[in-house]
Amino acid sequence: MDDRSSVTVGVLGSYGGRNVGDEAILTAMLDRIRAERPDVRILVFSRNPDHSRSVHPDIEVAGWEGLCKERISEHLRRLSVLVLGGGGILYDTEARRYLRLARTAQELGVPVFTYAVGAGPLTDEADCAWVRTTLSDAAEVTVRDEESRLVLEEAGLSRPVSVTADPALLLEPGDGGAELLRAEAVPQGVRLVGMSVREPGRAAESLDEEGYHQLLANVGDFLVHRLDAHVVFVPMERDDIRHSHAVVSHMADADRCTVLRGNYRPQQVLDIVARLDMAIGMRLHFLIFAALAGIPLLPLPYAGKVFDFAQQVGAPALRGVVRENTGLLLAEVDRLWDERPARAAHTSARTASMRLRAVLTADRLLAYLDRIAPRPPVDRAAPAVASAAG
């Protein structure tokens, strides 16, 4: 890896943390770079290098958390560009950790390309200062939604910021979902409604954890009784499993539920979601997967990024999940089911537009790579043709 004439792209984000959404972003990004620029070497900075190596065995991986500046600089000096993002990494107390590494790259003469990053909440002045200092000098700044651009502007960033879309929108559903669901003992030949839950946080500020779980259990029981459905809980990271089981424990029809327990890659989760009849959830990438699969979806916004996504795909967006809204929530579920063909068609059209914006992020990065390191010439020599005998 000492060939300085080669092109090496570093990728820094919340990777290696076993969050399906973050890993989906990385997968989509790597797929596009390798498809267009097979000559490029890639170095992924991971929170858990062993996990990242197991998922991407053909990609070089380096740990970065807990390393001193000198150790990190050894990796950064080899880079042609450092790609920062995507995912929601620019928020209070966390932004400075990523931007400190990005700033070190800039000090070493390595340009930084911000790739459809998510931002907010961002109110801490120390983090805002890191945003202004580092991103002002970035080669390009792209964010995945309008709210992220507003957050960066409010933090004091005055340079142009482009809004594209989440890189995970470029994943394509496969056909492995049925087999994965059979392995999880999910019943076949019945209606399947997927649910994605997480810790309450801002989604249910007026509820304690038990009240929050009971609220979602009411939704689960409604799905069973109203739709005669089997409810499939789809964890997007480890702690979601605990909250899913807590919701099931409050349901009257717990036997009509399955909490997925497999350790799945993003493509596998997307394939599972594609086998569902409807999706109700809080995790952004669960909803993105539902949109990609063309199934009707109901977001339960716990953060601005989910509300923004709901608006972009034309889905109903309930601002928070509170006890007083139980009736409204169930009414929205009922309406979504009754209107599912039209809703799914509308969402699919909006999603196609968002996918084009996601392609734009990748195209901009590839164009930047072409400027700093043109692609090697393609051998267009014609194949030899045997001469015919006279």
C-alpha positions, 0 to 999 in steps of 0.5 A: 500500500505504499504506491503513492501514485495510486488513488486511495479513498478513505471513508469515515462515518458511523461504521462498524456499530452494527446499525443496519442503516449505517451499514446500508449507507456504506454498502451503497457507497462502496458498491458505486465507487467500485463499479465506476472506479475499480482502480481506486483503493478504499480504506474504511475507518471503522468503530469495530474493525473486526466487524467491518472486515467480516462484512467487507473482506475485500476492503481495507479497514482501520480502527480510529477510535482511541487512537492518538493523532500521530497514529491516525495521521499514518493512515490519513497521509496515504489518502487521495481524499477523505469521504465524510459520511453519510448518516447522521453523524454531525450532532452535539458531542459527536460531531467534534469526534468525526470533524477532528479526524477530518480536520487532521486530514486537511492539515495533512493536505488531504481534501475532505468530501462530505457525502450526503451527511445528516446533521442535528441537533447541533447547538453546542458551540464547540461542535458548531465551531468544528463544523464552521472550521472543517466544512468551510474548507471541504472540497464539497458539502452534500447533505441528505435532507433539507433539515441538515442543511438548515442545521449547518447554516444555523451552526454558522456555515456560510458556504454552499451546501447541496441537498441530495438524498440518503445513499441507502436509496441506491440499494436494490431489493433481492429475492432472499426474503422468503427464505430468511422469514422461513428460517425465523419461523414466520408463518407463510401465506398470511398478511405480514406487517413489519414494525420498527421500534427503538428507545422512546427518546423524543418520540414519546417525551410524555410517556415513561418506557412502559407507557410507550411500550403499551402504546405500540402494543396497542398498535400491534394488537390492532394489526392482528384484530383489524387486519388478521395480520402477523406482526414482524418486528425488524430490529435495526440495531441491537437495543431495538430487540429489547424494545421489540420484546417489551412491546410484545410483552404488553400485547394480548396477541403476543403469539401473532408476533415474531421478533427477528433475531438474525444478524442480517446485512442491509441487503438481507433486511431489505429483502425481508422488508420486501416480503411485507404487506405494510410497514410501520416504524421509527427507524429511518432506514427501515422506512427507506427499505419499505419505500424501496420495496414499494409497500405502504408505510407509516412513519412514527417520527422521533426525529426531524430526519424521519419527519423530513423523509415522510414529507419527501415520500408523501407519507403521513407523518405523526409528530411524536408518539404520545398517549393522547394520539393513540386513537389518531395513530390507529386511525392512520394505520386503518386508513393506510391499509384501506388506501394501500394501493394508491399510497404505495404507488404515490410513495414509489413515484416519490422514491424514484425521484429521491433515488435520482438525488442519491445518484447525484451524490455518487456522481459528484464524488466520482467526478471529483475523483476524475479531476484529482486522479483521471481514470486509467485509459481503457485498452481498446485494442481490437482482438486479433483476427485470423487470416483466411487461407488463400 
